[in-house]
């Protein structure tokens, strides 16, 4: 694996981990309600499940 791919993987991990980290921050600071968290979870959960499925398929291919 060359440095360009490694950098791309690191950047993608940072970008994809930002929304859950931000939602956790809002929840810990009391700036969001459980209803808003459920709404956000319904939006992001299918995306992350698909992303994990793609990564698993890629690793085992």
C-alpha distance matrix in Angstrom:
0.0 3.8 6.8 8.3 6.5 6.9 10.3 11.1 10.7 12.8 15.3 15.8 16.5 19.0 20.6 21.0 22.4 24.9 27.6 28.1 28.1 30.6 32.8 32.8 33.9 36.7 37.8 38.1 40.0 42.4 41.6 41.1 43.1 42.2 43.0 40.5 37.8 38.6 38.5 35.0 33.8 35.1 33.2 29.7 29.8 29.4 26.4 24.6 25.7 24.3 20.9 20.8 21.9 19.2 16.5 18.3 18.7 15.0 14.2 17.1 16.7
3.8 0.0 3.8 5.6 5.7 6.4 8.8 10.2 11.0 12.7 14.6 15.8 17.0 18.9 20.4 21.5 22.9 24.9 27.9 28.8 28.5 30.7 33.2 33.4 34.1 36.9 38.3 38.5 40.2 42.7 41.7 41.4 43.7 43.1 43.9 41.1 38.6 39.7 39.3 35.8 34.9 36.3 34.1 30.7 31.3 30.9 27.7 26.1 27.6 26.1 22.6 23.0 24.3 21.4 18.9 21.2 21.6 17.9 17.5 20.5 19.9
6.8 3.8 0.0 3.8 5.5 5.0 6.0 8.5 9.9 10.5 12.2 14.2 15.3 16.5 18.3 19.9 21.1 22.7 25.9 27.0 26.3 28.4 31.1 31.3 31.7 34.4 36.2 36.2 37.6 40.2 39.3 39.2 41.7 41.4 42.3 39.4 37.0 38.3 38.0 34.3 33.7 35.4 33.0 29.7 30.6 30.5 27.2 25.6 27.5 26.3 22.7 23.2 25.0 22.3 19.7 22.3 23.2 19.6 19.3 22.6 22.4
8.3 5.6 3.8 0.0 3.8 5.4 5.1 6.2 8.7 10.0 10.6 12.3 14.3 15.5 16.5 18.2 20.0 21.4 24.4 25.8 25.5 27.2 29.9 30.6 31.0 33.4 35.3 35.7 36.9 39.4 38.1 37.9 40.4 40.1 40.7 37.7 35.6 36.8 36.1 32.5 32.1 33.5 30.9 27.8 28.9 28.6 25.1 24.0 26.1 24.5 21.0 22.1 23.8 20.8 18.7 21.7 22.2 18.6 19.1 22.5 21.9
6.5 5.7 5.5 3.8 0.0 3.8 5.4 5.0 6.1 8.6 9.8 10.5 12.3 14.3 15.2 16.2 18.1 20.1 22.8 23.9 24.0 26.0 28.4 29.0 29.8 32.2 33.8 34.4 35.9 38.2 37.0 36.5 38.7 38.2 38.7 35.9 33.6 34.5 34.0 30.5 29.7 31.0 28.6 25.4 26.1 25.7 22.3 21.0 22.8 21.2 17.7 18.6 20.2 17.2 15.0 17.9 18.4 14.9 15.3 18.7 18.2
6.9 6.4 5.0 5.4 3.8 0.0 3.8 5.4 5.2 6.2 8.6 9.9 10.7 12.5 14.3 15.4 16.6 18.6 21.7 22.4 22.1 24.4 26.8 27.0 27.7 30.4 31.9 32.1 33.8 36.2 35.4 35.0 37.3 36.8 37.7 34.9 32.4 33.6 33.4 29.8 29.0 30.7 28.5 25.0 25.7 25.8 22.6 20.7 22.7 21.7 18.0 18.3 20.4 18.0 15.2 18.0 19.2 15.9 15.5 19.1 19.4
10.3 8.8 6.0 5.1 5.4 3.8 0.0 3.8 5.5 5.1 6.1 8.6 9.9 10.7 12.3 14.2 15.4 16.8 20.0 21.3 20.7 22.5 25.3 25.7 26.0 28.6 30.5 30.7 32.0 34.5 33.4 33.3 35.8 35.7 36.5 33.5 31.2 32.7 32.3 28.6 28.2 30.0 27.6 24.3 25.5 25.8 22.3 20.8 23.2 22.3 18.5 19.5 21.9 19.4 17.0 20.2 21.4 18.3 18.4 22.1 22.3
11.1 10.2 8.5 6.2 5.0 5.4 3.8 0.0 3.8 5.5 5.1 6.1 8.6 9.9 10.5 12.1 14.1 15.5 18.3 19.8 19.9 21.5 24.0 24.9 25.5 27.7 29.6 30.2 31.6 33.8 32.4 32.0 34.3 34.0 34.5 31.5 29.4 30.6 29.9 26.3 26.0 27.4 24.8 21.6 22.9 22.8 19.2 18.1 20.6 19.2 15.6 17.0 19.2 16.5 14.6 18.0 19.0 16.0 16.7 20.4 20.3
10.7 11.0 9.9 8.7 6.1 5.2 5.5 3.8 0.0 3.8 5.5 5.1 6.1 8.7 9.9 10.5 12.1 14.3 17.0 17.9 18.0 20.2 22.4 22.9 23.9 26.4 27.8 28.4 30.1 32.2 31.2 30.6 32.7 32.1 32.8 30.1 27.6 28.7 28.4 24.8 24.0 25.6 23.4 19.9 20.7 20.8 17.5 15.7 18.0 17.0 13.3 14.0 16.4 14.1 11.7 14.9 16.4 13.6 13.9 17.6 18.1
12.8 12.7 10.5 10.0 8.6 6.2 5.1 5.5 3.8 0.0 3.8 5.5 5.2 6.3 8.7 10.0 10.6 12.5 15.7 16.5 15.9 18.1 20.7 20.9 21.5 24.2 25.8 26.0 27.6 30.0 29.1 28.9 31.3 30.9 32.0 29.1 26.6 28.1 28.0 24.3 23.7 25.8 23.7 20.2 21.2 22.0 18.7 16.7 19.3 19.0 15.2 15.8 18.7 17.0 14.4 17.4 19.4 16.9 16.7 20.5 21.4
15.3 14.6 12.2 10.6 9.8 8.6 6.1 5.1 5.5 3.8 0.0 3.8 5.5 5.1 6.2 8.6 10.0 10.8 14.0 15.6 15.2 16.7 19.4 20.2 20.6 22.9 24.8 25.4 26.6 28.9 27.5 27.3 29.9 29.9 30.6 27.5 25.4 27.0 26.4 22.7 22.6 24.5 22.0 18.8 20.4 21.1 17.6 16.2 19.3 18.7 15.1 16.5 19.4 17.5 15.6 19.0 20.7 18.3 18.8 22.6 23.2
15.8 15.8 14.2 12.3 10.5 9.9 8.6 6.1 5.1 5.5 3.8 0.0 3.8 5.4 5.0 6.0 8.3 10.0 12.4 13.9 14.3 16.0 18.1 19.2 20.2 22.2 23.8 24.9 26.3 28.2 26.9 26.1 28.4 28.0 28.4 25.5 23.3 24.5 23.9 20.3 19.9 21.5 19.0 15.7 17.2 17.5 14.0 12.7 15.7 14.9 11.3 13.0 15.8 13.9 12.4 15.9 17.5 15.5 16.4 20.0 20.6
16.5 17.0 15.3 14.3 12.3 10.7 9.9 8.6 6.1 5.2 5.5 3.8 0.0 3.8 5.5 5.2 5.9 8.5 11.2 11.8 11.9 14.3 16.3 16.8 17.9 20.4 21.6 22.3 24.1 26.2 25.3 24.6 26.7 26.1 27.0 24.3 21.7 23.1 23.0 19.4 18.6 20.7 18.7 15.1 16.1 17.1 14.0 11.8 14.7 14.8 11.2 11.9 15.3 14.1 12.0 15.1 17.4 15.8 15.9 19.5 20.8
19.0 18.9 16.5 15.5 14.3 12.5 10.7 9.9 8.7 6.3 5.1 5.4 3.8 0.0 3.8 5.6 5.3 6.2 9.7 10.8 10.1 11.9 14.6 15.1 15.6 18.0 19.8 20.3 21.7 24.0 22.9 22.7 25.2 25.1 26.1 23.2 20.8 22.7 22.5 18.7 18.6 21.0 18.9 15.5 17.2 18.6 15.5 13.7 17.0 17.4 14.0 15.1 18.5 17.5 15.7 18.7 21.1 19.5 19.7 23.3 24.6
20.6 20.4 18.3 16.5 15.2 14.3 12.3 10.5 9.9 8.7 6.2 5.0 5.5 3.8 0.0 3.8 5.6 5.5 8.0 10.3 10.4 11.4 13.8 15.3 15.8 17.6 19.6 20.7 21.8 23.7 22.1 21.5 24.0 24.1 24.5 21.4 19.4 21.2 20.4 16.6 16.9 18.9 16.3 13.3 15.5 16.6 13.2 12.2 15.9 15.8 12.8 14.7 17.8 16.7 15.6 19.0 20.9 19.5 20.4 23.9 24.7
21.0 21.5 19.9 18.2 16.2 15.4 14.2 12.1 10.5 10.0 8.6 6.0 5.2 5.6 3.8 0.0 3.8 5.6 6.9 8.2 9.6 11.1 12.6 14.0 15.5 17.1 18.5 19.9 21.5 23.0 21.7 20.6 22.6 22.1 22.5 19.7 17.4 18.6 18.1 14.4 14.1 16.0 13.7 10.3 12.0 13.2 9.9 8.5 12.1 12.4 9.5 11.2 14.5 13.9 13.0 16.1 18.2 17.3 18.2 21.4 22.6
22.4 22.9 21.1 20.0 18.1 16.6 15.4 14.1 12.1 10.6 10.0 8.3 5.9 5.3 5.6 3.8 0.0 3.8 5.8 5.9 6.3 8.7 10.4 11.0 12.5 14.6 15.8 16.8 18.6 20.4 19.5 18.7 20.8 20.3 21.4 18.7 16.0 17.7 17.9 14.2 13.6 16.3 14.6 11.1 12.5 14.6 12.0 9.8 13.3 14.5 11.8 12.5 16.1 16.2 14.8 17.4 20.0 19.4 19.6 22.8 24.5
24.9 24.9 22.7 21.4 20.1 18.6 16.8 15.5 14.3 12.5 10.8 10.0 8.5 6.2 5.5 5.6 3.8 0.0 3.9 5.7 5.2 6.0 8.6 9.9 10.4 12.3 14.2 15.3 16.5 18.3 17.0 16.5 19.1 19.3 20.2 17.1 15.0 17.3 17.0 13.3 13.7 16.5 14.5 11.6 13.9 16.1 13.6 12.2 15.9 17.0 14.6 15.8 19.3 19.2 18.2 20.9 23.4 22.7 23.2 26.4 27.9
27.6 27.9 25.9 24.4 22.8 21.7 20.0 18.3 17.0 15.7 14.0 12.4 11.2 9.7 8.0 6.9 5.8 3.9 0.0 3.8 5.5 5.1 6.2 8.6 9.8 10.6 12.2 14.2 15.4 16.5 14.9 13.8 16.1 16.1 16.7 13.5 11.6 13.7 13.2 9.4 10.2 12.9 11.0 8.4 11.1 13.6 11.6 10.8 14.4 15.7 14.1 15.6 18.8 19.1 18.7 21.3 23.6 23.4 24.3 27.2 28.7
28.1 28.8 27.0 25.8 23.9 22.4 21.3 19.8 17.9 16.5 15.6 13.9 11.8 10.8 10.3 8.2 5.9 5.7 3.8 0.0 3.8 5.4 5.1 6.1 8.6 9.9 10.4 12.2 14.2 15.3 14.6 13.2 15.0 14.4 15.7 13.1 10.2 12.3 12.9 9.4 9.0 12.3 11.5 8.6 10.1 13.3 12.0 10.2 13.3 15.5 14.1 14.6 18.0 19.0 18.3 20.3 23.0 23.2 23.6 26.3 28.2
28.1 28.5 26.3 25.5 24.0 22.1 20.7 19.9 18.0 15.9 15.2 14.3 11.9 10.1 10.4 9.6 6.3 5.2 5.5 3.8 0.0 3.8 5.5 5.1 6.2 8.7 9.8 10.5 12.3 14.3 13.8 13.5 15.9 15.9 17.6 15.0 12.3 15.0 15.8 12.4 12.4 15.9 15.0 12.3 13.8 17.0 15.5 13.5 16.7 18.8 16.9 17.2 20.8 21.6 20.4 22.4 25.4 25.2 25.2 28.1 30.2
30.6 30.7 28.4 27.2 26.0 24.4 22.5 21.5 20.2 18.1 16.7 16.0 14.3 11.9 11.4 11.1 8.7 6.0 5.1 5.4 3.8 0.0 3.8 5.4 5.0 6.2 8.6 9.9 10.6 12.3 11.0 10.9 13.9 14.7 16.1 13.0 11.2 14.3 14.5 11.2 12.3 15.7 14.4 12.5 14.8 17.9 16.3 15.2 18.6 20.4 18.8 19.7 23.1 23.8 23.0 25.3 27.9 27.7 28.1 31.1 32.9
32.8 33.2 31.1 29.9 28.4 26.8 25.3 24.0 22.4 20.7 19.4 18.1 16.3 14.6 13.8 12.6 10.4 8.6 6.2 5.1 5.5 3.8 0.0 3.8 5.3 5.1 6.1 8.6 9.9 10.5 9.5 8.3 10.6 11.0 12.5 9.7 7.4 10.7 11.3 8.3 9.3 12.8 12.3 10.9 12.8 16.2 15.4 14.4 17.4 19.6 18.7 19.4 22.6 23.7 23.3 25.2 27.9 28.2 28.6 31.3 33.2
32.8 33.4 31.3 30.6 29.0 27.0 25.7 24.9 22.9 20.9 20.2 19.2 16.8 15.1 15.3 14.0 11.0 9.9 8.6 6.1 5.1 5.4 3.8 0.0 3.8 5.5 5.0 6.1 8.6 9.9 10.2 9.6 11.6 11.6 14.0 12.0 9.2 12.3 13.9 11.3 11.3 15.1 15.2 13.3 14.4 18.1 17.5 15.8 18.4 21.1 19.9 20.0 23.3 24.7 23.8 25.4 28.4 28.8 28.7 31.3 33.6
33.9 34.1 31.7 31.0 29.8 27.7 26.0 25.5 23.9 21.5 20.6 20.2 17.9 15.6 15.8 15.5 12.5 10.4 9.8 8.6 6.2 5.0 5.3 3.8 0.0 3.8 5.4 5.2 6.2 8.6 8.6 9.4 12.3 13.4 15.8 13.4 11.5 15.0 16.1 13.5 14.4 18.0 17.7 16.0 17.7 21.2 20.2 18.7 21.6 24.0 22.6 22.9 26.4 27.4 26.4 28.3 31.3 31.3 31.2 34.1 36.2
36.7 36.9 34.4 33.4 32.2 30.4 28.6 27.7 26.4 24.2 22.9 22.2 20.4 18.0 17.6 17.1 14.6 12.3 10.6 9.9 8.7 6.2 5.1 5.5 3.8 0.0 3.8 5.6 5.2 6.1 5.1 5.8 9.1 10.8 12.9 10.4 9.3 13.1 13.8 11.8 13.4 16.7 16.5 15.6 17.6 21.0 20.4 19.5 22.3 24.7 23.7 24.4 27.6 28.7 28.2 30.1 32.8 33.1 33.3 36.1 38.1
37.8 38.3 36.2 35.3 33.8 31.9 30.5 29.6 27.8 25.8 24.8 23.8 21.6 19.8 19.6 18.5 15.8 14.2 12.2 10.4 9.8 8.6 6.1 5.0 5.4 3.8 0.0 3.8 5.5 5.2 6.2 5.6 7.4 8.3 11.2 9.7 7.9 11.4 13.2 11.7 12.5 15.9 16.5 15.8 16.9 20.6 20.6 19.4 21.8 24.6 23.9 24.1 27.2 28.8 28.3 29.7 32.6 33.2 33.3 35.7 38.0
38.1 38.5 36.2 35.7 34.4 32.1 30.7 30.2 28.4 26.0 25.4 24.9 22.3 20.3 20.7 19.9 16.8 15.3 14.2 12.2 10.5 9.9 8.6 6.1 5.2 5.6 3.8 0.0 3.8 5.5 7.8 8.7 10.6 11.5 14.7 13.5 11.6 15.0 16.9 15.3 15.8 19.4 20.0 18.8 19.8 23.5 23.3 21.7 24.1 26.9 25.9 25.8 29.1 30.7 29.7 31.1 34.2 34.7 34.3 36.9 39.3
40.0 40.2 37.6 36.9 35.9 33.8 32.0 31.6 30.1 27.6 26.6 26.3 24.1 21.7 21.8 21.5 18.6 16.5 15.4 14.2 12.3 10.6 9.9 8.6 6.2 5.2 5.5 3.8 0.0 3.8 5.5 8.0 10.6 12.7 15.5 13.9 13.0 16.7 18.0 16.5 17.8 21.1 21.4 20.6 22.1 25.7 25.3 24.1 26.7 29.3 28.3 28.5 31.8 33.2 32.3 33.9 37.0 37.2 37.1 39.8 42.1
42.4 42.7 40.2 39.4 38.2 36.2 34.5 33.8 32.2 30.0 28.9 28.2 26.2 24.0 23.7 23.0 20.4 18.3 16.5 15.3 14.3 12.3 10.5 9.9 8.6 6.1 5.2 5.5 3.8 0.0 3.8 5.6 7.4 9.9 12.6 11.6 11.3 14.7 16.1 15.4 16.8 19.8 20.5 20.3 21.7 25.3 25.3 24.4 26.8 29.5 28.9 29.2 32.3 33.9 33.4 34.9 37.8 38.3 38.4 40.9 43.2
41.6 41.7 39.3 38.1 37.0 35.4 33.4 32.4 31.2 29.1 27.5 26.9 25.3 22.9 22.1 21.7 19.5 17.0 14.9 14.6 13.8 11.0 9.5 10.2 8.6 5.1 6.2 7.8 5.5 3.8 0.0 3.8 7.0 10.2 12.0 10.0 10.5 14.1 14.6 13.7 15.9 18.7 18.7 18.9 20.8 24.2 24.0 23.5 26.2 28.5 27.9 28.7 31.8 33.0 32.8 34.6 37.2 37.7 38.1 40.7 42.7
41.1 41.4 39.2 37.9 36.5 35.0 33.3 32.0 30.6 28.9 27.3 26.1 24.6 22.7 21.5 20.6 18.7 16.5 13.8 13.2 13.5 10.9 8.3 9.6 9.4 5.8 5.6 8.7 8.0 5.6 3.8 0.0 3.8 6.8 8.2 6.3 7.0 10.4 11.0 10.6 12.7 15.2 15.7 16.1 17.9 21.2 21.4 21.2 23.5 25.9 25.8 26.6 29.3 30.8 30.9 32.5 35.1 35.8 36.4 38.7 40.7
43.1 43.7 41.7 40.4 38.7 37.3 35.8 34.3 32.7 31.3 29.9 28.4 26.7 25.2 24.0 22.6 20.8 19.1 16.1 15.0 15.9 13.9 10.6 11.6 12.3 9.1 7.4 10.6 10.6 7.4 7.0 3.8 0.0 3.8 5.3 5.2 6.4 8.8 10.0 10.7 12.3 14.4 15.7 16.6 17.8 21.0 21.9 21.8 23.6 26.2 26.5 27.1 29.6 31.5 31.7 33.0 35.5 36.6 37.2 39.3 41.3
42.2 43.1 41.4 40.1 38.2 36.8 35.7 34.0 32.1 30.9 29.9 28.0 26.1 25.1 24.1 22.1 20.3 19.3 16.1 14.4 15.9 14.7 11.0 11.6 13.4 10.8 8.3 11.5 12.7 9.9 10.2 6.8 3.8 0.0 3.8 5.4 5.0 6.2 8.6 9.8 10.3 12.3 14.4 15.2 15.6 18.9 20.3 20.0 21.3 24.2 24.8 25.1 27.3 29.5 29.9 30.8 33.3 34.7 35.2 37.0 39.2
43.0 43.9 42.3 40.7 38.7 37.7 36.5 34.5 32.8 32.0 30.6 28.4 27.0 26.1 24.5 22.5 21.4 20.2 16.7 15.7 17.6 16.1 12.5 14.0 15.8 12.9 11.2 14.7 15.5 12.6 12.0 8.2 5.3 3.8 0.0 3.8 5.4 5.2 6.2 8.7 9.8 10.7 12.7 14.5 15.2 17.9 19.5 19.9 21.1 23.6 24.6 25.3 27.2 29.3 30.1 31.2 33.3 34.8 35.7 37.4 39.3
40.5 41.1 39.4 37.7 35.9 34.9 33.5 31.5 30.1 29.1 27.5 25.5 24.3 23.2 21.4 19.7 18.7 17.1 13.5 13.1 15.0 13.0 9.7 12.0 13.4 10.4 9.7 13.5 13.9 11.6 10.0 6.3 5.2 5.4 3.8 0.0 3.8 5.4 5.0 6.2 8.5 9.9 10.8 12.4 13.9 16.7 17.6 18.1 19.9 22.1 22.8 23.9 26.0 27.7 28.4 29.9 32.0 33.2 34.2 36.1 37.9
37.8 38.6 37.0 35.6 33.6 32.4 31.2 29.4 27.6 26.6 25.4 23.3 21.7 20.8 19.4 17.4 16.0 15.0 11.6 10.2 12.3 11.2 7.4 9.2 11.5 9.3 7.9 11.6 13.0 11.3 10.5 7.0 6.4 5.0 5.4 3.8 0.0 3.8 5.4 5.1 6.0 8.6 9.9 10.5 11.5 14.7 15.6 15.5 17.3 19.9 20.3 20.9 23.3 25.2 25.6 26.9 29.3 30.5 31.2 33.1 35.1
38.6 39.7 38.3 36.8 34.5 33.6 32.7 30.6 28.7 28.1 27.0 24.5 23.1 22.7 21.2 18.6 17.7 17.3 13.7 12.3 15.0 14.3 10.7 12.3 15.0 13.1 11.4 15.0 16.7 14.7 14.1 10.4 8.8 6.2 5.2 5.4 3.8 0.0 3.8 5.4 4.9 6.2 8.7 10.0 10.1 13.0 14.7 14.9 16.0 18.6 19.7 20.2 22.1 24.3 25.1 26.1 28.2 29.8 30.6 32.2 34.2
38.5 39.3 38.0 36.1 34.0 33.4 32.3 29.9 28.4 28.0 26.4 23.9 23.0 22.5 20.4 18.1 17.9 17.0 13.2 12.9 15.8 14.5 11.3 13.9 16.1 13.8 13.2 16.9 18.0 16.1 14.6 11.0 10.0 8.6 6.2 5.0 5.4 3.8 0.0 3.8 5.4 5.2 6.6 9.0 10.2 12.3 13.8 14.9 16.2 18.2 19.4 20.6 22.3 24.0 25.2 26.6 28.3 29.8 31.1 32.8 34.3
35.0 35.8 34.3 32.5 30.5 29.8 28.6 26.3 24.8 24.3 22.7 20.3 19.4 18.7 16.6 14.4 14.2 13.3 9.4 9.4 12.4 11.2 8.3 11.3 13.5 11.8 11.7 15.3 16.5 15.4 13.7 10.6 10.7 9.8 8.7 6.2 5.1 5.4 3.8 0.0 3.8 5.4 5.1 6.3 8.3 11.0 11.5 12.2 14.3 16.2 16.8 18.2 20.3 21.7 22.6 24.2 26.1 27.2 28.5 30.5 32.0
33.8 34.9 33.7 32.1 29.7 29.0 28.2 26.0 24.0 23.7 22.6 19.9 18.6 18.6 16.9 14.1 13.6 13.7 10.2 9.0 12.4 12.3 9.3 11.3 14.4 13.4 12.5 15.8 17.8 16.8 15.9 12.7 12.3 10.3 9.8 8.5 6.0 4.9 5.4 3.8 0.0 3.8 5.3 5.3 5.5 8.8 10.0 10.1 11.5 14.0 14.8 15.6 17.6 19.5 20.4 21.6 23.6 25.0 26.0 27.8 29.6
35.1 36.3 35.4 33.5 31.0 30.7 30.0 27.4 25.6 25.8 24.5 21.5 20.7 21.0 18.9 16.0 16.3 16.5 12.9 12.3 15.9 15.7 12.8 15.1 18.0 16.7 15.9 19.4 21.1 19.8 18.7 15.2 14.4 12.3 10.7 9.9 8.6 6.2 5.2 5.4 3.8 0.0 3.8 5.8 5.6 7.3 9.5 10.7 11.4 13.3 15.0 16.1 17.4 19.3 20.8 21.9 23.4 25.2 26.6 28.0 29.5
33.2 34.1 33.0 30.9 28.6 28.5 27.6 24.8 23.4 23.7 22.0 19.0 18.7 18.9 16.3 13.7 14.6 14.5 11.0 11.5 15.0 14.4 12.3 15.2 17.7 16.5 16.5 20.0 21.4 20.5 18.7 15.7 15.7 14.4 12.7 10.8 9.9 8.7 6.6 5.1 5.3 3.8 0.0 3.8 5.9 6.9 7.6 9.6 11.2 12.3 13.6 15.5 16.9 18.1 19.7 21.4 22.7 24.0 25.7 27.5 28.6
29.7 30.7 29.7 27.8 25.4 25.0 24.3 21.6 19.9 20.2 18.8 15.7 15.1 15.5 13.3 10.3 11.1 11.6 8.4 8.6 12.3 12.5 10.9 13.3 16.0 15.6 15.8 18.8 20.6 20.3 18.9 16.1 16.6 15.2 14.5 12.4 10.5 10.0 9.0 6.3 5.3 5.8 3.8 0.0 3.8 5.7 5.3 6.3 8.7 10.1 10.6 12.3 14.3 15.5 16.6 18.4 20.1 21.1 22.5 24.6 25.9
29.8 31.3 30.6 28.9 26.1 25.7 25.5 22.9 20.7 21.2 20.4 17.2 16.1 17.2 15.5 12.0 12.5 13.9 11.1 10.1 13.8 14.8 12.8 14.4 17.7 17.6 16.9 19.8 22.1 21.7 20.8 17.9 17.8 15.6 15.2 13.9 11.5 10.1 10.2 8.3 5.5 5.6 5.9 3.8 0.0 3.8 5.4 5.3 6.1 8.5 9.8 10.6 12.2 14.2 15.3 16.4 18.2 19.8 21.0 22.6 24.2
29.4 30.9 30.5 28.6 25.7 25.8 25.8 22.8 20.8 22.0 21.1 17.5 17.1 18.6 16.6 13.2 14.6 16.1 13.6 13.3 17.0 17.9 16.2 18.1 21.2 21.0 20.6 23.5 25.7 25.3 24.2 21.2 21.0 18.9 17.9 16.7 14.7 13.0 12.3 11.0 8.8 7.3 6.9 5.7 3.8 0.0 3.8 5.6 5.1 6.1 8.5 9.9 10.5 12.2 14.2 15.3 16.4 18.2 19.9 21.2 22.4
26.4 27.7 27.2 25.1 22.3 22.6 22.3 19.2 17.5 18.7 17.6 14.0 14.0 15.5 13.2 9.9 12.0 13.6 11.6 12.0 15.5 16.3 15.4 17.5 20.2 20.4 20.6 23.3 25.3 25.3 24.0 21.4 21.9 20.3 19.5 17.6 15.6 14.7 13.8 11.5 10.0 9.5 7.6 5.3 5.4 3.8 0.0 3.8 5.5 5.2 6.1 8.7 9.9 10.6 12.4 14.3 15.4 16.4 18.4 20.2 21.1
24.6 26.1 25.6 24.0 21.0 20.7 20.8 18.1 15.7 16.7 16.2 12.7 11.8 13.7 12.2 8.5 9.8 12.2 10.8 10.2 13.5 15.2 14.4 15.8 18.7 19.5 19.4 21.7 24.1 24.4 23.5 21.2 21.8 20.0 19.9 18.1 15.5 14.9 14.9 12.2 10.1 10.7 9.6 6.3 5.3 5.6 3.8 0.0 3.8 5.3 4.8 6.1 8.5 9.7 10.4 12.1 14.1 15.1 16.3 18.3 19.8
25.7 27.6 27.5 26.1 22.8 22.7 23.2 20.6 18.0 19.3 19.3 15.7 14.7 17.0 15.9 12.1 13.3 15.9 14.4 13.3 16.7 18.6 17.4 18.4 21.6 22.3 21.8 24.1 26.7 26.8 26.2 23.5 23.6 21.3 21.1 19.9 17.3 16.0 16.2 14.3 11.5 11.4 11.2 8.7 6.1 5.1 5.5 3.8 0.0 3.8 5.4 5.2 6.1 8.6 9.9 10.5 12.2 14.1 15.3 16.6 18.3
24.3 26.1 26.3 24.5 21.2 21.7 22.3 19.2 17.0 19.0 18.7 14.9 14.8 17.4 15.8 12.4 14.5 17.0 15.7 15.5 18.8 20.4 19.6 21.1 24.0 24.7 24.6 26.9 29.3 29.5 28.5 25.9 26.2 24.2 23.6 22.1 19.9 18.6 18.2 16.2 14.0 13.3 12.3 10.1 8.5 6.1 5.2 5.3 3.8 0.0 3.8 5.5 5.0 6.2 8.6 9.9 10.5 12.2 14.2 15.5 16.4
20.9 22.6 22.7 21.0 17.7 18.0 18.5 15.6 13.3 15.2 15.1 11.3 11.2 14.0 12.8 9.5 11.8 14.6 14.1 14.1 16.9 18.8 18.7 19.9 22.6 23.7 23.9 25.9 28.3 28.9 27.9 25.8 26.5 24.8 24.6 22.8 20.3 19.7 19.4 16.8 14.8 15.0 13.6 10.6 9.8 8.5 6.1 4.8 5.4 3.8 0.0 3.8 5.4 5.1 6.2 8.7 9.9 10.5 12.3 14.4 15.4
20.8 23.0 23.2 22.1 18.6 18.3 19.5 17.0 14.0 15.8 16.5 13.0 11.9 15.1 14.7 11.2 12.5 15.8 15.6 14.6 17.2 19.7 19.4 20.0 22.9 24.4 24.1 25.8 28.5 29.2 28.7 26.6 27.1 25.1 25.3 23.9 20.9 20.2 20.6 18.2 15.6 16.1 15.5 12.3 10.6 9.9 8.7 6.1 5.2 5.5 3.8 0.0 3.8 5.4 5.1 6.1 8.5 9.7 10.5 12.3 14.2
21.9 24.3 25.0 23.8 20.2 20.4 21.9 19.2 16.4 18.7 19.4 15.8 15.3 18.5 17.8 14.5 16.1 19.3 18.8 18.0 20.8 23.1 22.6 23.3 26.4 27.6 27.2 29.1 31.8 32.3 31.8 29.3 29.6 27.3 27.2 26.0 23.3 22.1 22.3 20.3 17.6 17.4 16.9 14.3 12.2 10.5 9.9 8.5 6.1 5.0 5.4 3.8 0.0 3.8 5.5 5.1 6.1 8.5 9.9 10.7 12.2
19.2 21.4 22.3 20.8 17.2 18.0 19.4 16.5 14.1 17.0 17.5 13.9 14.1 17.5 16.7 13.9 16.2 19.2 19.1 19.0 21.6 23.8 23.7 24.7 27.4 28.7 28.8 30.7 33.2 33.9 33.0 30.8 31.5 29.5 29.3 27.7 25.2 24.3 24.0 21.7 19.5 19.3 18.1 15.5 14.2 12.2 10.6 9.7 8.6 6.2 5.1 5.4 3.8 0.0 3.8 5.5 5.1 6.0 8.6 10.1 10.5
16.5 18.9 19.7 18.7 15.0 15.2 17.0 14.6 11.7 14.4 15.6 12.4 12.0 15.7 15.6 13.0 14.8 18.2 18.7 18.3 20.4 23.0 23.3 23.8 26.4 28.2 28.3 29.7 32.3 33.4 32.8 30.9 31.7 29.9 30.1 28.4 25.6 25.1 25.2 22.6 20.4 20.8 19.7 16.6 15.3 14.2 12.4 10.4 9.9 8.6 6.2 5.1 5.5 3.8 0.0 3.8 5.4 5.0 6.1 8.7 9.9
18.3 21.2 22.3 21.7 17.9 18.0 20.2 18.0 14.9 17.4 19.0 15.9 15.1 18.7 19.0 16.1 17.4 20.9 21.3 20.3 22.4 25.3 25.2 25.4 28.3 30.1 29.7 31.1 33.9 34.9 34.6 32.5 33.0 30.8 31.2 29.9 26.9 26.1 26.6 24.2 21.6 21.9 21.4 18.4 16.4 15.3 14.3 12.1 10.5 9.9 8.7 6.1 5.1 5.5 3.8 0.0 3.8 5.4 5.1 6.3 8.6
18.7 21.6 23.2 22.2 18.4 19.2 21.4 19.0 16.4 19.4 20.7 17.5 17.4 21.1 20.9 18.2 20.0 23.4 23.6 23.0 25.4 27.9 27.9 28.4 31.3 32.8 32.6 34.2 37.0 37.8 37.2 35.1 35.5 33.3 33.3 32.0 29.3 28.2 28.3 26.1 23.6 23.4 22.7 20.1 18.2 16.4 15.4 14.1 12.2 10.5 9.9 8.5 6.1 5.1 5.4 3.8 0.0 3.8 5.5 5.3 6.1
15.0 17.9 19.6 18.6 14.9 15.9 18.3 16.0 13.6 16.9 18.3 15.5 15.8 19.5 19.5 17.3 19.4 22.7 23.4 23.2 25.2 27.7 28.2 28.8 31.3 33.1 33.2 34.7 37.2 38.3 37.7 35.8 36.6 34.7 34.8 33.2 30.5 29.8 29.8 27.2 25.0 25.2 24.0 21.1 19.8 18.2 16.4 15.1 14.1 12.2 10.5 9.7 8.5 6.0 5.0 5.4 3.8 0.0 3.8 5.6 5.3
14.2 17.5 19.3 19.1 15.3 15.5 18.4 16.7 13.9 16.7 18.8 16.4 15.9 19.7 20.4 18.2 19.6 23.2 24.3 23.6 25.2 28.1 28.6 28.7 31.2 33.3 33.3 34.3 37.1 38.4 38.1 36.4 37.2 35.2 35.7 34.2 31.2 30.6 31.1 28.5 26.0 26.6 25.7 22.5 21.0 19.9 18.4 16.3 15.3 14.2 12.3 10.5 9.9 8.6 6.1 5.1 5.5 3.8 0.0 3.8 5.7
17.1 20.5 22.6 22.5 18.7 19.1 22.1 20.4 17.6 20.5 22.6 20.0 19.5 23.3 23.9 21.4 22.8 26.4 27.2 26.3 28.1 31.1 31.3 31.3 34.1 36.1 35.7 36.9 39.8 40.9 40.7 38.7 39.3 37.0 37.4 36.1 33.1 32.2 32.8 30.5 27.8 28.0 27.5 24.6 22.6 21.2 20.2 18.3 16.6 15.5 14.4 12.3 10.7 10.1 8.7 6.3 5.3 5.6 3.8 0.0 3.8
16.7 19.9 22.4 21.9 18.2 19.4 22.3 20.3 18.1 21.4 23.2 20.6 20.8 24.6 24.7 22.6 24.5 27.9 28.7 28.2 30.2 32.9 33.2 33.6 36.2 38.1 38.0 39.3 42.1 43.2 42.7 40.7 41.3 39.2 39.3 37.9 35.1 34.2 34.3 32.0 29.6 29.5 28.6 25.9 24.2 22.4 21.1 19.8 18.3 16.4 15.4 14.2 12.2 10.5 9.9 8.6 6.1 5.3 5.7 3.8 0.0
